[in-house]
Amino acid sequence: MDDVTRSHPGPLKVFLGYAAGVGKTYQMLDEGRTRLKEGVDLVIGYFEPHGRRDTIAIAEGIELIPRRRMEYRGSVFEEMDTEAILARRPQLCLVDELPHTNVPGSPREKRWEDVMVLLEAGIAVYTTMNIQHLESLNDQVYQFTGIRVRETVPDWFMRQAAEVVMVDLTPDALRNRLTRGVVYSAEKASQALDNFFKEPTLAALRELALRQTAHEVDARQAEPAAVTVAPGRAPGDSSAATEGPRERVLIVVTDEPATAAVIRRGRRVADHLKADCFAVFVCPAADLQRLDPAVRERVEQHLTFARNLHIETHVLPGEDAADAFVDFARRHGVSQILVHRPSVARMPFLRRNLVFRLIELAKDFQITVVARAQPHKP
């Protein structure tokens, strides 16, 4: 029971799926019951059965920490009571629906932030989430679902997990579960089958989940048993990469909305390469405060977003943005530069030829021009 002994921080195990109804919560509770039989001091911090009888049944007999009731705009909401869990101090806590956004007024904005508090207190956590909530995949998910996922979990949080389990189910089997009313009520299931739960969408999400699981395997080569696929389908072997010079990735930041997609892509590229990552903005005045207020706000939002993804940010002075980016890249040993495809509206000092200038100046770098995410039309 080494993975549930008190340590700092406590270990984390993520049950990963690709859609509602694949069985993440059930699997988490089932493994929780096994640990309970082994003598582990265990509680349920939060779980959402959605009326599913099997899920409710398997949770019976496990201590459940009462939810915290909060009033917001005349309505009462129930959230996980993190402070009550801390006071109880179990060895292991089961927490469902990791990407959830807490009601305004809660001590923390996101449930994954509540989980971080538990981990830092030395409490081990089993938790659940779907692949579409991983921040770096937000644009890919939007492309083939047409849905922009708003509740996301940063990739660095996933990397905290000592173990990741993909709970797998074929799209046909999942759609069959919906048809039989196992996942949702009949009316809601019918709507789901005609929308998000179309077979091509489910197949794409499942493939994304399998690829991410393979990536988690590669990231944990020193612990080959730390990532699994349940029930028993392995994503494939992955050999350890030979150690060499650490790569570095540079993300070009502008005030355009498309920058967010570049930041996500850059974070994901850096993770796969195990590379350092920089997000860089070039300011002609060397001071963000001297920019137009609307431009400054957008740039600051992008830089904050990058920091939240654990990307190192820099603001450089320079009238020639392309020259400043390339100079930074050379001084910091950057191997790849990511920039968004330009739109008609640009900041004046970037001019129309930023991408072409980067390509011209940075012949010794790999330049990736990231297109805007657009949902695929059926």
C-alpha positions, 0 to 999 in steps of 0.5 A: 500500500505504498501509494496511499501512505502519508507523504508530501504531496500525496499520490494521485491516480487519474481514471481517464475516459473519452465520454460520459458512460464509459465507466470511469466513476464505477472503476474508481469506486471499485478500486476504492472498495479493494483498497478499503478491504486492504485496510486503507482509511478511505472516504468519498470526497465527491461523486456524481452517480447521475442516477446510475444504479450500478454506480450507486450500489458500488458506493454503498458502505463507503464513508461519504463526506457531506457536500458543502451547500452554497447559495449563489444568486438565489439558488443552492449549490452543492460542492465538495467540502475540501476543508471537511476532508482535510479535517477528517484526514483520510489516507485516500479520497475519491473525487469524481469529475475533476474538471468541474468549476466550483460555484462563485464564492468557493475557496477555490475556482476549480475542483482540480485546485481542491485536489491539489490542496488534498495532495499537498496535505498528504492525502492520496486522491483517485479522480476521474476526467474525460480526455476532452478536458485536457487543456492542450487538446482543447483545439483538437476537440473543437475541430472534430466535435464543434464544441468548445470545452470550457472546463479544462485541466492543465496538462501539468496537473496530469503530469502530477499523477503517479498513475493514469488508467484509461477506462476503455469501451468501444463506441458501439458498446457505449452507444448501446449503453445509451440506447438501453438507458444505462447512461442517461434517461431515454429522452436525454440519451436520444438527444445525445446519440444524435449529437455528441455521441455520434459514432465518428465523434466517439471514435475520434475522442477514443483515439485521442484518449489512447494516444494520450495514454501512450504519451503518458506511458512514454513520460513514465518510462521509469515506471512502466506500470504507472499507466494502464488501459482498462479492461486490458487493451494496451495502447502499444509499447513505447521505447525510451528516447535516448538522452540528448541535448534538451530541446526548447520551444518558442511560442510567438505571442500577439494580441490575436485570439489565435495565440491561445491555440498556439500556446496550447500547441506549444505546450503539447509539443514541449511535453512530447519532446520533454522540452523547455517552453517559452512564450514571448511577446515583443513590445515596441515600447518595452512596456505593456502599460504603453500599449492600447488598453484593449491590446494590453488586456489581450496580451496579458490574458495570453501571458497569464494563460501561458503561465498557468500552463507552466510556460516561462513568459518574456516581454521583449523590446523591439520595433522589428518583432521578427528580429527580436523573436529570432534573436531570443531564439538564438540566445536561448538555444530554441529549436522550434518556433510556433506562430499563428497564421496571420489574420487581416487585422494585425498590430501595426508594429508586427506588419503584414510579413511577420510569418514571412520575416520569421521564415526568412530570418530563422532558416536554421529553426523549425517554424510551425504556423498554427492554423485557426481551429475550425470544426470539421463539417460533417 
